[in-house]
Amino acid sequence: KNLINKNTIAVVGIAGNTEYGAIDDIEGLAEICKGKNLYLHVDAAFGGFVIPFLKRQNYNVRNFDFGIEGVDSITIDPHKMGMNIIPSGMLLFRKEPKFSVNVSYLQGKHERLLGTFPAGSAAGCYACLKFLGEDGYTEIVRECMENTKYLADGLRRNNIEILNPVLNILNFNIRKEIYNKLVETGWIISKTSAGYTRIVIMPHTKKAHIKKFLKDIKELTKNEEGLTVNLFKRITKKEGISNSEIQQKFYRYAGQGYIVRTERAHFIITDKGKRAVEEILKAQTKLMDYKK
């Protein structure tokens, strides 16, 4: 409230922020905006397809939608928990859009999937909504939250500090050495700006993956040398290249069919990749051009 001044044209609240899944007090923001006649937008890019279906299961989460008087618009991303293809995003308005332009040289309007813009994302979103419905999304969110709790409980049993999750985003605190070894082993995890390890439990994440992750965590906390040296580590040692450089290259080559990621969260070289490596080694260049 103290940050609002004469230059403020709108206020943005977040329903499920990227790092922690936290939900702002949208009702409180709405009261402030109504009192100052300000536009209120809610960024529910992640939470938009989670929070409504948590409420159907009686989770105690904050409101964020048009049920709150004063919320003018909301963004949601169907390509996140909406199960749609990338990219797809929605901008929802309480009333007639306040930001629109009519181009004078165009006649008529395109109200369906016509025109010169791609409509695949819109069609895909409609298909997902129709196919899954409220019951389908409720089940998806139920399983994600169940798996999030399963991971949180497992980390607690290993005496690892966690931030209690609001949505299916879990943050926990581990030593830098353990974090690095998890990454070296192939786990795709990230860090927040505050230094917490962050994992998003998406619908494709199953209990089998979580069990393996918890097993790796347990082994690493017992012995910092931890797990068997894998492909990342071997190449790092051989070529003198940083692990972060290797990961960037690995993800690039994965898209080209040179490597695949297994269920055990390790990367293996495909036949196509092996042939490419052989050719490169014959030319006495660095393995898959990692140095560049």
C-alpha positions as CSV (number, residue, x, y, z in Angstrom):
1,K,0.0,0.0,0.0
2,N,2.8,2.4,0.8
3,L,4.4,1.8,-2.6
4,I,1.3,3.2,-4.5
5,N,1.8,6.8,-5.8
6,K,0.6,9.1,-8.5
7,N,2.5,7.1,-11.1
8,T,0.8,3.7,-10.2
9,I,-1.5,2.6,-13.0
10,A,-2.2,-1.0,-11.8
11,V,-1.4,-3.5,-9.1
12,V,-0.4,-7.2,-9.8
13,G,-0.9,-10.0,-7.4
14,I,0.4,-13.5,-7.9
15,A,-1.6,-16.7,-7.3
16,G,1.2,-19.4,-7.2
17,N,4.5,-17.7,-7.7
18,T,7.2,-19.5,-9.7
19,E,9.7,-20.1,-6.9
20,Y,7.6,-21.2,-4.0
21,G,4.0,-21.6,-5.2
22,A,3.0,-18.8,-2.7
23,I,-0.4,-17.1,-3.1
24,D,-0.7,-13.4,-2.5
25,D,-3.5,-11.9,-0.4
26,I,-5.6,-11.1,-3.4
27,E,-8.6,-10.1,-1.3
28,G,-6.5,-7.6,0.6
29,L,-5.0,-6.2,-2.6
30,A,-8.5,-5.9,-4.1
31,E,-9.6,-3.8,-1.1
32,I,-6.7,-1.5,-1.5
33,C,-7.3,-1.1,-5.3
34,K,-11.0,-0.4,-4.9
35,G,-10.1,2.3,-2.4
36,K,-7.7,4.0,-4.8
37,N,-9.6,3.2,-8.0
38,L,-6.7,1.1,-9.4
39,Y,-6.7,-1.8,-11.8
40,L,-5.9,-5.2,-10.3
41,H,-4.4,-8.0,-12.3
42,V,-3.7,-11.5,-11.0
43,D,-0.9,-13.6,-12.4
44,A,-2.2,-17.1,-12.0
45,A,0.0,-18.6,-14.8
46,F,0.8,-21.6,-12.6
47,G,-1.9,-21.6,-9.9
48,G,-4.8,-21.0,-12.3
49,F,-5.1,-24.7,-13.1
50,V,-4.2,-25.8,-9.6
51,I,-6.0,-23.7,-7.0
52,P,-9.6,-24.2,-8.2
53,F,-9.2,-27.9,-8.0
54,L,-7.6,-27.8,-4.6
55,K,-10.7,-26.0,-3.4
56,R,-12.8,-28.9,-4.7
57,Q,-10.8,-31.1,-2.4
58,N,-11.2,-28.8,0.6
59,Y,-7.7,-27.6,0.7
60,N,-7.3,-24.3,2.7
61,V,-5.9,-22.1,0.0
62,R,-6.5,-18.4,-0.7
63,N,-9.0,-17.1,-3.3
64,F,-7.7,-15.4,-6.3
65,D,-10.5,-15.3,-9.0
66,F,-13.3,-13.1,-10.2
67,G,-15.3,-14.1,-7.1
68,I,-13.3,-11.3,-5.4
69,E,-14.8,-8.0,-6.2
70,G,-12.0,-5.8,-7.6
71,V,-10.1,-8.3,-9.6
72,D,-10.1,-7.0,-13.2
73,S,-8.1,-9.6,-15.1
74,I,-6.3,-12.9,-14.7
75,T,-3.6,-14.7,-16.6
76,I,-3.4,-18.5,-16.7
77,D,-1.1,-20.8,-18.6
78,P,-2.8,-24.0,-20.0
79,H,0.6,-25.3,-21.0
80,K,1.6,-25.7,-17.4
81,M,-0.9,-27.6,-15.3
82,G,-3.6,-27.3,-18.0
83,M,-1.8,-30.1,-19.8
84,N,-1.8,-28.3,-23.1
85,I,1.0,-27.8,-25.6
86,I,3.6,-25.0,-25.4
87,P,3.0,-22.2,-25.9
88,S,-0.5,-21.4,-24.7
89,G,-1.6,-18.7,-22.4
90,M,-4.9,-17.0,-21.5
91,L,-5.8,-13.5,-20.5
92,L,-9.2,-13.4,-18.8
93,F,-11.2,-10.2,-18.2
94,R,-14.1,-9.7,-15.7
95,K,-15.8,-7.5,-18.2
96,E,-15.3,-6.3,-21.8
97,P,-11.5,-6.1,-22.3
98,K,-10.2,-2.7,-21.3
99,F,-7.2,-2.9,-23.6
100,S,-8.2,-3.4,-27.2
101,V,-7.6,-1.7,-30.5
102,N,-9.8,-1.8,-33.6
103,V,-7.7,-1.5,-36.8
104,S,-9.4,0.8,-39.2
105,Y,-8.2,-0.9,-42.4
106,L,-9.6,-4.3,-41.5
107,Q,-13.2,-5.2,-42.2
108,G,-15.1,-7.5,-39.9
109,K,-13.8,-9.6,-37.1
110,H,-12.5,-13.2,-36.8
111,E,-14.4,-14.8,-34.0
112,R,-13.2,-18.4,-34.8
113,L,-9.9,-20.2,-35.5
114,L,-9.4,-18.3,-38.8
115,G,-7.0,-15.7,-40.1
116,T,-3.3,-15.6,-40.4
117,F,-2.4,-16.4,-36.8
118,P,-1.6,-20.0,-35.6
119,A,-4.6,-21.5,-33.7
120,G,-3.1,-24.9,-32.7
121,S,-2.6,-23.9,-29.1
122,A,-6.2,-22.6,-28.8
123,A,-7.6,-25.7,-30.4
124,G,-5.4,-27.9,-28.1
125,C,-6.5,-26.0,-25.0
126,Y,-10.2,-26.4,-26.0
127,A,-9.6,-30.2,-26.5
128,C,-7.9,-30.6,-23.1
129,L,-10.7,-28.7,-21.3
130,K,-13.4,-30.7,-23.0
131,F,-11.6,-34.1,-22.5
132,L,-10.5,-33.6,-18.9
133,G,-13.2,-31.4,-17.5
134,E,-13.4,-30.5,-13.8
135,D,-13.2,-34.1,-12.6
136,G,-10.1,-34.8,-14.8
137,Y,-8.2,-31.7,-13.5
138,T,-9.2,-32.5,-10.0
139,E,-7.7,-36.0,-10.2
140,I,-4.5,-34.6,-11.8
141,V,-4.1,-32.0,-9.0
142,R,-4.9,-34.6,-6.3
143,E,-2.1,-36.9,-7.5
144,C,0.4,-34.1,-7.8
145,M,-0.3,-32.9,-4.3
146,E,-0.2,-36.5,-3.0
147,N,3.2,-36.9,-4.6
148,T,4.4,-33.5,-3.3
149,K,3.4,-34.6,0.3
150,Y,5.2,-38.0,-0.3
151,L,8.4,-36.2,-1.3
152,A,8.1,-33.7,1.6
153,D,7.6,-36.5,4.2
154,G,10.5,-38.4,2.7
155,L,12.8,-35.4,3.0
156,R,11.7,-34.8,6.6
157,R,12.6,-38.4,7.5
158,N,16.1,-37.6,6.2
159,N,16.2,-34.6,8.5
160,I,16.1,-32.2,5.6
161,E,14.5,-28.8,6.1
162,I,11.6,-28.0,3.8
163,L,9.2,-25.1,3.2
164,N,5.7,-26.4,3.7
165,P,4.3,-26.5,0.1
166,V,1.1,-24.5,-0.8
167,L,0.9,-26.0,-4.3
168,N,2.9,-28.7,-6.0
169,I,6.1,-26.8,-5.8
170,L,8.5,-28.0,-3.0
171,N,11.5,-26.2,-1.7
172,F,14.1,-27.7,0.7
173,N,17.5,-26.9,2.0
174,I,20.5,-29.2,1.3
175,R,24.3,-28.6,1.2
176,K,25.8,-27.3,-2.0
177,E,27.9,-30.5,-2.4
178,I,24.8,-32.7,-2.3
179,Y,22.9,-30.4,-4.7
180,N,25.8,-30.6,-7.2
181,K,26.0,-34.4,-6.9
182,L,22.3,-34.7,-7.6
183,V,22.7,-32.6,-10.7
184,E,25.7,-34.6,-11.8
185,T,23.6,-37.8,-11.4
186,G,21.1,-36.4,-13.9
187,W,18.3,-35.0,-11.7
188,I,16.9,-31.8,-13.2
189,I,16.4,-29.5,-10.2
190,S,16.9,-25.8,-9.7
191,K,17.6,-23.3,-7.0
192,T,15.5,-20.3,-5.8
193,S,17.0,-16.8,-5.4
194,A,17.2,-17.5,-1.7
195,G,19.3,-20.7,-2.3
196,Y,16.6,-23.4,-1.7
197,T,16.5,-26.4,-3.9
198,R,13.3,-26.3,-5.9
199,I,11.3,-29.2,-7.4
200,V,7.9,-28.9,-9.2
201,I,5.9,-32.1,-9.0
202,M,4.2,-32.2,-12.4
203,P,1.7,-34.9,-13.5
204,H,4.4,-37.0,-15.2
205,T,6.3,-37.2,-12.0
206,K,5.3,-40.5,-10.3
207,K,6.1,-42.1,-7.0
208,A,8.7,-44.4,-8.6
209,H,10.7,-41.3,-9.5
210,I,10.3,-39.8,-6.0
211,K,11.4,-43.1,-4.4
212,K,14.6,-43.1,-6.5
213,F,15.3,-39.4,-5.7
214,L,14.8,-40.0,-2.0
215,K,17.1,-43.0,-2.2
216,D,19.8,-40.9,-3.8
217,I,19.3,-38.2,-1.3
218,K,19.7,-40.7,1.6
219,E,22.9,-42.2,0.1
220,L,24.4,-38.7,-0.4
221,T,23.6,-37.5,3.1
222,K,25.3,-40.6,4.5
223,N,28.4,-40.4,2.3
224,E,29.3,-37.2,0.4
225,E,31.1,-39.2,-2.2
226,G,27.7,-40.7,-2.8
227,L,26.6,-42.2,-6.0
228,T,28.5,-44.0,-8.8
229,V,30.3,-41.6,-11.1
230,N,28.1,-41.1,-14.2
231,L,28.5,-40.0,-17.7
232,F,28.6,-36.3,-16.7
233,K,31.4,-36.8,-14.3
234,R,33.5,-39.0,-16.6
235,I,33.4,-36.5,-19.4
236,T,34.1,-33.6,-16.9
237,K,37.2,-35.5,-15.6
238,K,38.4,-36.4,-19.1
239,E,37.9,-33.2,-20.9
240,G,38.3,-30.7,-18.1
241,I,35.0,-29.0,-18.7
242,S,32.6,-27.7,-16.0
243,N,29.5,-29.7,-15.2
244,S,27.2,-26.8,-16.0
245,E,28.7,-26.5,-19.5
246,I,28.1,-30.2,-20.0
247,Q,24.5,-30.1,-19.0
248,Q,23.8,-27.2,-21.3
249,K,25.3,-29.2,-24.2
250,F,23.5,-32.4,-23.1
251,Y,20.1,-30.8,-23.2
252,R,20.8,-29.3,-26.6
253,Y,22.0,-32.7,-28.0
254,A,18.9,-34.4,-26.5
255,G,16.7,-32.4,-28.8
256,Q,18.8,-33.7,-31.8
257,G,18.4,-37.3,-30.9
258,Y,22.1,-37.9,-29.8
259,I,21.2,-38.7,-26.2
260,V,18.1,-39.8,-24.2
261,R,17.2,-39.5,-20.5
262,T,16.3,-42.8,-18.8
263,E,13.8,-43.4,-16.0
264,R,16.7,-43.6,-13.7
265,A,17.4,-40.0,-14.5
266,H,20.7,-40.8,-16.3
267,F,21.6,-39.7,-19.8
268,I,22.8,-42.3,-22.3
269,I,24.2,-41.9,-25.8
270,T,22.0,-43.3,-28.6
271,D,23.4,-45.1,-31.6
272,K,23.1,-41.9,-33.5
273,G,25.1,-40.2,-30.8
274,K,27.7,-42.9,-30.7
275,R,28.3,-42.5,-34.4
276,A,28.6,-38.8,-34.0
277,V,31.1,-39.2,-31.1
278,E,33.2,-41.6,-33.1
279,E,33.5,-39.2,-36.0
280,I,34.4,-36.4,-33.7
281,L,37.0,-38.4,-31.8
282,K,38.5,-39.5,-35.1
283,A,39.0,-35.9,-36.0
284,Q,40.6,-35.5,-32.5
285,T,38.3,-32.8,-31.5
286,K,36.6,-32.4,-28.1
287,L,33.8,-34.8,-27.3
288,M,30.7,-33.5,-29.0
289,D,32.3,-30.0,-29.2
290,Y,31.7,-29.3,-25.5
291,K,34.4,-26.7,-25.3
292,K,32.4,-24.4,-27.6
